[in-house]
Amino acid sequence: MYNSPEDKKYYDSDNGVLRNKLGILNQQQLDFIEHQVVSDKLLSLKNKEIKSERYANHLLDIHRILFQDIYEWAGELRNVEMTKGATNFLPSYSLPNAFIDFDSQLRVIYKRRSSASNEWLNLLAKLSLDINFAHPFREGNGRAGREFIRQVASLLGYDLNIGKSHELYMQACIEDDIKLMGQVIEKEIRRMD
C-alpha cells in the first residue's frame, strides 16, 4: 500500500511487496516467513531477563531485533506518512517528539509503580495507545509495541500476555479507546511469583 510517493522506496515497484533482504516478491510468502522469524525472536526476547528500565529507544532496539533479518530499515523511524483505513497516524516529522513524550510517560509509570493503586495500569494503557498512534515504523508496529509494553510490565514485576485478548487489543487501538485498552491490560496482566 503506497501512502505517498516517498513510500515507493520501501516497495518493489512491480508487485507492491515490501523490499526485503530475502528477495521475496510474493506477499503471502513474505507474510509467512516474517511471521516465523518474528515469532522466534519474540520467544527469545521473552526468555531474556530484563534488568534495567525501558525507555523509548528500547522500542527501536526491539524493532531492530525482530525485523533485522528481513528489512534493511529495521529499528529505524519511518520517514513517510501512513494511514490505515480511516486512521492517519502521527506525521513522521513528529516522531522524535513522540519518543520524548514516551520517555516522560515511562518516568511517571516507573515512579508510580509502587503506589497502592493500579494507576500505572491506566498509564501503561495510554502509552500503548500512544505508541500505536505514532506507528513509528514502516511495518511491524504492533508486534514491536506489544513487546515493548510487555517488557515494561515485566520490569514492574508483571507478566503481560495480550495473546488471548488480541482482538480486543486491536479494537482498542483502532478506536483509540483507553478504557478498553485498560481492561485488556488488566485482564491479561499477572503478578510474577
Steps between C-alpha positions, in 0.01 A plus 500: 500500500662822386405791719723757332748524213785473755354168616591335170859460618376237745324294233592290201360704212367202306288328763456730801677268747724662760864478394669246720842346557368159396405611149144371546260646243182321608300665782362174643845346510647812663220504759564133582879537532468826693258336744736208559810715548331756724326233711838336569653837592207584730542169681871570540428847641241362740758262645753777571509661842431873496740676733461870433219747443375518145483828317389597150830412332445142615200496264743564213723218629208258524389579145857450378527162674163382365543611139874532429510171309224619268520876444796736455314774687425293812526716811482827305220754528287524189537811287174464309143574597270208576129434511297189562130513428371828641800542732774748420799414715730758655691700237853369460654837588336473846650161589809634684272710723275199556799305631575783745138477616525120534800546728305748714212255529739219593660708776154553652417130470825400672446761772146382573563127480518465875181693574215307657268577209529347158521843340810389310283246312301787349824681421627185328175484301546862389861433400387197296252712309748783449759261358236356268392847382863596438552189285873578497604230252409417141392150605482300823363770729257279689745222570781733606264714709344204681843356578616837632196528730552137609857584598392807697242287686763232564735754652215601732463137609210400276452259214289648220378276220253670265459183290162390634357851468663591169170590330399732786850647500470574127154650553638727774779612265268563206253693715775664709297386802700538820228342715494186284881486485508527879254210524712288264817565698328442834353172371830367362753617759618271781734561792822303458582262781 
